[in-house]
Amino acid sequence: MTNVSKSYGGVRAIRHADLEIDRGSVHAIVGENGAGKSTLIKIIAGAERPDTAEVLMDGEPVTISSTADALRLGIQTVYQEPQLFGQLSVAENIFLGRELHRGPVIDWAAQSARVREILDVIGLPAELANVPVADLSIAQQQQVSIAKALVENAQILILDEPSAILTTAEIEVLFGVVRTLVDRGVSVIYISHRLDELFEIADTVTVMRDGRTISRHRLSDLSVRDVAELMVGGIVAVQRREADVHPTKVVVEIDDLEVGDRVRGLSLTVRAGEVVGLFGLIGCGVDEVAGALYGTAKVTGGRIRLNGAPVDIGSPAHARRLRIAAVPADRAQQGIFSFQSIAFNITIGALSTLSRIPAWIEKRREQRIAGDLIARLGVKTPSAAQHISAMSGGNAQKVVFARQLVTAPEVLVLSEPTQGVDIGAKEEIHRLIDSLTTDGAAVLMVSTDLGEVLRMSDRILVIREGRIVETFGNDATQVELLAAAAGAGKEIGA
């Protein structure tokens, strides 16, 4: 593929990309969030049409304008989360929508024989053919997803973050399947943030940065740190946060935290007026740590203390009573009521303060609280009655923040606080976080934006496989953070 470009309105997701994949090899594509990887993969898979592109397969020009085109060319995609029907059997999932027929009826015998052949290729026992997918492990479901791709004799298999939800042992199983496919001549495009694992499975790597393919290398010629430097462009100057206070009072203490099999023995503290940044790659456990503090993830071990007192945070409602507030990463699904007004979205979390009589909302008070916060946060809107769905991403995110400020939280848990907002809104949100810490709030921030982590954090904890592997001050570099998260650092305590 050469001269690939793609814009969404005024946003150029891909400025210029070139990609060359060898037959029977594993080719990794890496880059920071927003580098253009996902868009490039969607173009290859036919899910997006490029503005410009020249595509050759086996030296012949081809056009990929739809997923049907990609499938006809033997291009198959397996996404991070298995897209399967749990109540159907393995065989039914593999052939769903492309059943083999004998005349007008499904040829179950032929399907069963073909499924057993494919299961043998990917290392699953043949007797699983008739087992419901819901009864399989996540790793086995991932293998079934790959089997679905192979039933059409895939020539190019795209694996998008395939190891993010797998354990170390399950990743080894996945790698075994990939090696088997490569030996059979399949070309694999492998997308992963886990840079260290690329050196175990991939032959070559293409690095993307700012919507461009920067370079293509044999992985045997590079180190994890080399790849990290290529991704971020070496040492990048970042404006650092200058705290107005010197945090001393410990507000949050987490000791030996365990959350299922994602987080094991993790300890940290957050002080009043401090921003502690959590940085890690997809599936590392940072989301579970945030969820444990806000009551959305079940704690299976360890202790959480708030101002020295042990707490068992069972729900977000309980967290709010403890003056813990949160801004979720998925604003559209978890942060807003899209067809309600701005005022409704701001005050919905504090209905008890708006009602002296049960089930009776004091509208004037609601409007006053919403109006005060709209003014304080600089939300651009003609009226608090406007539907939030009509707002820009940055203004909608400010409304989500406003809801957390109604009850003056002591602890603020932020997950991707500026995801999907423009540069101007990002700076405004950063100033808001600064003002909250000046007022004494303790902030735990989860972000995959390296620049944001360095700009906003007083301390940065890098998490890998559910453990803190390194702790940095805000004088760290992007390369150091990325290399530590990718496995080039050593595990240490908090």
N, C-alpha and C positions, 0 to 999 in steps of 0.2 A: 504494500500500500504506500502510495506517495502523494504528497501535496493534499493531505486530509485537513479540512477545516470545518468548523461548525459553530454557528452563533445562535443564541436564543435571544431574540430582540436585540438589545444593545450589548449583551454579554457574550464575549467570545470564549466559548468553552474550550475550543481547540483552535489555535492560531495556525499552526503548521505541524503536521505529524507525518513521519515516515516509519513504516514497520515492515520488517522482513523476517518471516518465519521459515525455518528449515523443516523438511519432512523428517518425521521420526525423532523429534527433539522436544525438550521442554524449554519454553521461552517465557521468562518472567517480565512483567511490566510493573515498574515501581514509580512512586511519586507521592508527594504529600497530598493531603485532602485538597481538592480543587485544582490539581495539576492537569486533569483531563482524562485520567485513566478510565473512569466509568463511561464517559461519553464515547471514547474510542472503542471500548468493548461493545457498547450498544450499536455502534455503526457496523462493526464486524458481524454482529449477530443479527443485523437487519432491523433492530428495534428503533433506530434513528437513521434518518437520511442525512448524509453529509452535504454541506454547501458545495464543497469541491472534494474530489478524490479520484485517483487512478488506481484500480485494483487489478492485479494479475494473479491467477492461480495456475501453477504449472506453466507459466509463461504466456498464458492466454488471457486477454482482457475479459473481465466479468463485471456485472452490475449487481450490487446488493442493495435493493430498495425496499425489501420487506423481510420478515422472518422466514417467509416461505422460500424466498430466494436463497437465504442462507442455508436452510435445511436441504434444499435441492443440491447445493454445493458441498454438502457434507459438513457444515459448520454447526456444532451443537454447543449449548451453554448450560453449565451447572452452577446454580447460584449458592450463596452462603447458607441460606436456610432451605432445607429440602422442600421442594414443592410437590408434595405427594398427598394422596388421600389415605388417611390412616385406617379407615374402615375397609378399604379394598386390599386384596392380596398383593403380594409382590408382582406376580404375573399380570394381574389386572392393571396395576399402575404402569408397568413397563409398556403394555400395549394399548393403554387408554387413548382412544381417538385414532388409532391406527391398527385396529384388530385385523388379524388374518382371517379370511373367509373361505369357506368351501361352498360355493353357490351363495344362497342368501343367508347362510348361518355362519356363526363364528367357528373356526376350526380350532377347538380347544386343544386337541392333541398336538397340532403343529405349533401352536403358541407355547405349549408346555415344553416341547422339545427345544424350541429356540431359546426359551428363558433359561433352561438348564445349561445350554451351551454358554450363554452369556454369564450366568452366575459362576460357572467354572472359570471363565476368563478373569473375572474380577475377584475370585477367591472366596465366594460365598457358597455354602453347601446347597446342593440342589433341592433338598427338602424344604428350603425356605420359600420355594416358588409359590406355595399356596398359603403362606402365613400372612395374616394382616400386617400391614406396614407399621401400625401403631404398636405392635409387639416387638419391634426391632429397636436396637440401640441407635443413637444418633449417628454413630459411625457407619452402621449397616444401612441406615436410611440414605446416607451420603453415597454409599456404594450403589444402592438401587437407583439413585438419581443419575449416576454415571452409566448404569446399565440401560436406562431409558435412552441415553444418547447413543449408546452402542448399537441398539436394535436397528438403527437406520444406517449402520456402517459409517460412523462419523470419521471424517478425515482430519478435521480440526476440532479439538475439544477445548472449550474455554472454561476454566475453573476460577470462579470469582470468590476470593477469600475462603477457600474450601476448608481451611484448618481452624478458622476463628472459633468454632463451637466444639472443637474436638480436644480430647485429652492427648497427652504425649504418646501413649500407646496407640490410640486411634489414629493419630497422624502417621505413625509408622505403617499402619495398615493402608492408609490412603496412599502413601508413597509407594508401597508395593504394587498397588493397582496401577498407579501412573507409570511405573517402570515397565509393567507388563504391557500396557497399551503402547508405549513408545517402542518396545521391542517388536510390536506388530505393525509398526509404521505410522501410528497415529501421531499427529503433531499436537502438543498441549501448550496452550497459552495460560500461564499461571499468574494470578493476581494475588499479592499478599503484602501486608504491612510487616510481617515477621521476616525481617531481612535474613536472619541467621538460617532459617529453614530453606531459603532459596539456594544456599550453597550445598544443601544436601540433595536437592531434587532437580534444580534447573541447570541448563547448559549455557544459556546466554541470557542477557538482561537488556531491556530498553528502559532508559530513565526518562521520565517526563517531568517538566517543570514549567509552570505558568502557561499551560496550554500548548507546549511544544515538546517534541521528542528531542532530548539534549544529546544523547549518545547511545551507542549499542556496544556491548562488551561481552567477551567470554568471562563467565564468573570466576574461572580459575585464575584470571589475571587480577582480581580485586579482593579486598577485604570488606567486612561489614562496614567498617568506618569509611572506606572509600565510597561505597554505595550511598551512605548517609550524606557524605559531603557533596556528591553529585546531585542528590535530591534537593538539598537546600541551597546549593550554590556556594559551598564553603562557609566561611565565617560571615554571618550577616549581622549588621548592626541593628540592635533593637532598643527602642526607647524603654527605659526601665521605670517602674513605679517608684515614686518617692513618698514613702509613708509619712504622714503627719504625726503619727504616734509611735511609740516604741512598746510593742506588745509585751506584757508581763503576766497578766492574769490568764490562767488556763481555763478555757470555757468547755472545750470538748476533749475528752480523753477516750481513746479506743484502744483496748488491750486484747491482744491475741484473738482478734476477730476471725470468725469463720462464718461464711455464707455458702451453704451447700458445698459443692466441690470446686467453686470458683475462687473463693478467698480463704486462705489458710494462715492463721497465726499473724495477722497484720495488726500493727500498733502505730498510732499516731496521736498527735495533739494539735489543737487549734486554739490560739489565744485571742483575746478580745482585741479588735483593731488589726487583725492579721488576715492575709489571704494565703491559704495553703493550696497550692496547685497540685492536682493529681494528673499525671500524664502516663499513658500507656497505649498499647496497640489494641485493636479490636479483640474483644474476648479476654482481656487480661485481668478483669475484675474490678476496674474503677467504677463502673456503673453499679455494681453490687455494693460497694462501699458507700456510695452516695445513697443508694436505696435503703441500706441498713440504718442510716442516720435519719431518714425521713419516714421510715416505717413501711416502705414498699417492697423490701426484701427481707426474707425470714432469716434471722440470725440463728445459727446452729451452734455457736460456741463463742466464748470470749465475753467481754464486758464493755459497756458504753457508760461513761459518766458525764454528767452535765453539771458544771460548777461543783465538782467533787462528789456529787450524789449519783449512785447507780440508777440507771433508767432502763426500762424494757419497752422500747418504742414499737407498739404493735400495729400502728396505722398512721396515715397522714393526719387524721384528726387528732390523735394523741400527740403527734409531733407538734402540731400547731398550738396545742395547749401548753406545750413546753417551750413555746416561742421559737420553734424551729420552722423555717420556711424554705421552700424549694422552687427553683425554676427548672422545668423538665427540658430534656433535649429535644423531644418531639413536640414542638409548639402546636402544630395543627391537631394532633391526636390527643395530647395530654394537657395542653396549656390553655386552650381557648374554647369557648362556645361560639362557633363561627357565625351563627345566625341570631345572636343576641347582641344587645347594645354594649358599648364600651363601659357604661356605668354598671351594667349587670356583671360583666366580666371582671371588673375591679372589685366589686363588693361581695360577690358570691361566696367567697371564703370566710366572710365575717358577718353572716346574717344575724348572729346573736347580738351584735352591737347595733343593729339597725331596727331592732324590734323590742319594744317593752311589753307587747302583747303577742303571745304565740301565733305564728302564721300571719302576722300583720307587719308588713315592711313599711318603715317610715321613708317615703319617697324623697321628701325634702332633704332628709339627712343623707340618704344615698347619693343624691345629686351633689350635695355639698362635699362629701368625702371624695367622690369621683372627680369633681371639679378641682379640688385642692391638689390631688395627685396628678391630674392631667397637666396642671400648671407647673408643678414641681419637677416633673419628668420631661417637660417639653413635648408632650404628645401632640402631634399635629392633627387636629380634627376640628370641624366646624361646631361639633356638639357632642356631649357625652351620650346622646341618644343614637348616634350613628352606629350602624352595625360594624362589628370588628372585621367582618369579612371584606369590607370595602377599604381597609387600611393597608399600607405597605407593610412588609415584613418587619422592618425596624420599629415602626410605631406599634404594631401588634405585640412585639416583644417587650416594649416599654409597658404596655398594658399588663402583660403577665407579671412583670416586675412590680407594677403598682399594686396588684392584688396582694403581693407578699408584704407590702409596706403598711397596709391598713392597720395591722396589729403590732407594728414596731418589733420585728423579730430580733432575737439576740444572736441566733445562728442562721446563716443563709447558705443553703446547698445549691450550687449552680452547676447545671449540666449543659455544656456547649452554650454559654450565655449569649453569644453573638452569631450563632450559626444562621446563615441565610439572610443576614442583614447587610446593608451597604456600609461603606467606609465611614460616612458621617454618623450614622446611627451607632456603629460600633464604638466610635470615640465617645459618643454621648453616654452609652451604657457603661463604658469603662470609667468615665467620670462619676457616674452614679455609684458604682461599686466603691470607688475611692471615698466618696462622701459617706457611704454607709460605714466603712471601716473607721473613718474619722470620728463618727458618732459612737464607735465602740463595738460594732457588729463583728462577729467571728465568721469568716467566709471560707468554705471548702469549695473549690472550683475544679470541676472536671472539664477538660478541653483537649481536643485533638489538634488544635491550632497552636503550633509551636510558638509563633510570634506572640499570641495572646497569653500563653502560659508564662513566657518570660517577661512580658510587659506588666502583667498584673500580679504575679506571685511574689510574696516575701520569701517563701520556701517552696521548693518543688520536690515532690516525692514521685519517683519513677517506679511504676508497678509492672511486674511481669509475672504471669502465671499465678496471680493472686498473692504475691509477696512484694514488699518494697525491696528493690534491688539497689537503688542509689538515692541519696538525698543531695539536692543542690541548693545553693542560694540563687538569687536572681542575677548573679554574674555569670551564670552558665551560658553555653552556646547552644544553638539549635542542634549542631552536630553531636554534642555530648549527650543531649537528651535523647535524640533519636537512636544513637548508638547503644545507649544503656537500655532503652526500651526494646531494642531489637536483639539484645543478648550479648552485647560486647562489653557490658559492665559486670560487676560482681555483686552478689547479694549481700546486703548489710541490713542491720536493724534500723528502725526509725530514729 
